[in-house]
Amino acid sequence: GELDFVRAAKLAASAAHAAPERLLFAAGATFLARYQVGGRQSVYLSPEGFSAFIRTGGNVPLYGAASAALHTSYSQLSAARVLDIGVGDGLALLPALADTLAHIDIIEPSAALLEQTSAQLQERGVSHRTFNNTLQDFAASTSEHWDMIQATFSLQSIAPNERAPMLQWMRAHGQRVLIAEFDVPNFSGMYAPDHAQYVTERFEHGLTEYKHDGGLVAQGFLMPVMFGYFDRTAARTNYEHPISEWVDQLHNAGFSEVQTKHLYPYWWASAYLIEAR
């Protein structure tokens, strides 16, 4: 039955035993065994797990490619004002900085991450302002304009019904918009076999990049995320879909020119940079 973790743990353990070469089966069995013992509080995402995940494995070339693409775009501007939506700890922004940037505004719902990025910008003498907000709240409170508005892997967290007005707002307030996102297929449903197959195949690939860290990333990040996709008791936190759909949404929001550029063949899905004007 649904949420039958005892049975799930047994099935995962027998799968791991039957196919010891499959990293996903072993990681899933460990995760579910911990869940049985300690409940949900023992299997939350850990800051250490996320930190190790984002700064190693395929994320290094992924963010390297994103930063290089941003830097190239900045170099085509002069005395530019940029707005970064969901800047996080600046992983994409900071290596991309160029002399052509006059001022940067950064939005980030996490106060700790915002502070971290702000400190780095200050250290580098970059003129900037910080906004501890969601994009929706920020958009409702300003009428300013920017030469460039960018969002690296952050707009996927906005539900599709809320996204259209935000893209329209970006069209009205930015000369140019840059969005980095993953080209994830559409599925027949969140709990459908095609989605389950995609997730398990992709996460098997992802786990290979972190198999020598003693389970830090697998148990502290990847397994909670993977099982979270199928948890009916939790609210969805991201809404991914094909890049072609992002392009359609941008056209519908009023952008006349929309171009895409392949960034990196990441294990979850290929990453693209979308430029809209």
Phi, psi and omega in degrees: 000173180295140180059028177270085187287333179296311180293319179300317180296320179295314180297319179295319180296319180289326176295318180296323180290320183287329182227074185298343180282345182274109181300324184295320181296316181295316181294320179295320179296317178298315181300311183290328176295319178294322180298317180300320184284311189249354182075188187301325184297339182273353184235024176293160170302138178251143178302323180293319179296316180294317181299317179293324180296310190286338185252009177222185178058212184293346178292335180296303177293329179299307181288331174299316179293320180295315180297318180297319180294319177297315181300318178300317179294320179298323185291347177272357183254173171216137182046050189274146171255126185239142173245123178252119183265121180069053187294338183062223179264019174081017184302322178272321186290309191301315179289346184271348187308142181222159181295343183284351182272122179270325185201143178232132170254133181238132178249134178201124181292337178271115182299322182295315180292321180299316180298319180300312181292319179300318179298320179294318179294320179297316180301327181268003178070029181268124177296125182202162171232152180244145178225110181275077189216166162276163177299320182301314180292319180297313183300327182286348188244007183219153175236017182287167178233153180228155176289327178215136172243129182230153178211113180257108177056033181242334183288341179297341181278353177267124181301144184308322181290338177266345187285320183306310178297331179289321176294323176296320178297318179297322178298320183283338188244000180227139175293321184219143180235132177241128180230126173256127180209170180263145180271075183269133181296161169278144180241160182288343176178158182299329184251016182279155181304322182294325178289315180300318181295315180300310183300314183292321178296315182293318181291331173301316177297315181300318182297330181297335181282348185231026188281354182250020182250018177071020177088005182303307182285319181300309185274332183270348181216300191295316181292316176302322179292313183298311180291333177297332178300332187247015180269106182289347182272352183249146178287146176295143179246349173213156186225087183263159178194177182299152178300326180301328179287323174300317180299315178299317181297322179291319176299316180296334180278356176109003177282132182269328179245122177227122180237150178238148179222128179292130181261308187195140179278072184292155185296329181283316177185157178296140180262142180230152169256127179251127177247128182231142177223000000 
